[in-house]
Amino acid sequence: MHALFSGRINRGTYLVSMIALCLFAFIPSALAQEGKTNMVLIFPAIVLFIFYILLLFSILTRRFHDLNKSGKWSLLVFIPFLNTFVFVYLLFAAGNIKKNEFGPVPSNLLFSL
């Protein structure tokens, strides 16, 4: 579990990860909608939702690490209206260009914004 929340990701990887996560969010919501009539689908919807939340906080934590901030800042997404600014800030804020306390500079050249 520690590896899921350690390290850093840059802005490009954050953007691509958030787009993929938004697309993934349709699966649990579709299962939950179907679960209103078919109770067998409720359990998979709950499991996928928990997996979705873990991935979301993993992405947010590692992006805050790139900004040399604690992953605890990711809890700001629970505050309505402020969460929008948090997502935008993480998208546009430049990460540290040198190694910081959370690890070396992300070396993903494909998404090196």
N, C-alpha and C positions, 0 to 999 in steps of 0.2 A: 504494500500500500504506500510505503514511503516513496518509492520510485515514481508513483503516479503524481506526486505533488512536489518533486524535487526538480531542479534544473531551471532553464530559462527558455522562452520562445520569443521570437521577434514579431514585429507587427504583421508581416506577411503571413507567417504561420498562424498567428492569432486570427487574422481575417478568414483564411481558408478553413480553419478549425471551427470558427463560429458559424460560417455558412453551412458546413457539413452538419454541425450540431442542430442548426435550425431545420434542416431537411430531415434529420433523424427524429426530431420532436413530433413529426406527423405520425410516426408509427404508434407510440403509446397513446396518443390522443385518438387515433382511429380505432385502436383496440378498446379504449375506454368507451367510445361511442357505441361500438358494437356490443360491448359488455353490458350495456343497459338492457339489452334484450337477451343476451347470452352470457350468463354468469361465469362460464368457463373461461372467458377472455379477460376477466378482471385481474386475475393473478399475473398473467404475462404482462399486462399493462402496468401493474404496480412494479414488477421487477424491472421492466424497461425504463420506467420513470426514475427509479433509484439509480440505475446505471447512467441515465442521462444527467442527473444531478451530480454524480461523481465526476463524470467527464467535464461538465461545465466548471465545477470548482477546480479541477485539475488545470484546465486551460487558463482560468483567471489567476490562479495562484502562480503558475509559471510565468505568466505575462507580468504580474506584479514583481516577481523575482527579477525579471529583466530590467525593471525600473529601480532595482535595489530597494524594494519595499517588501514588507512582510506579506505573506499570503493571507493574513487575517484581514487585510483590506478587501478581500473578495466578498466578505460578509456585507459590504455596502450594497450589494445587488438586492438585498432584502428590503431596502428603503425605497418606496415608490417615488418616482420622478428622478430621484438621485441616481438610480440604477442606470438610467439612460445616459447620463453624463459620465458615469463610470465606464460604460461600454465604449463611448466615443473617445474618452480620454485614453483608454488602453489601445484604441485603434490608431490614434495619431501621435501619442507621446513616443519620442525616440528613446530607445533603451540605452543602457550604459555601453559605451564602445570598448570598455576594458573589462577584464575579469572583475567580478564583484563577489560578495560573500556567499552568493547563491550558485556560483559556478562560472565557467568560462563563457565567452561570447558565443551565442548560438551560431553554428556554422552551416546552416541550411541555405545553400546558395540559390535554391529554386525560389524561395520566398524571402529574400533578404531585403525587404523594404526598410 
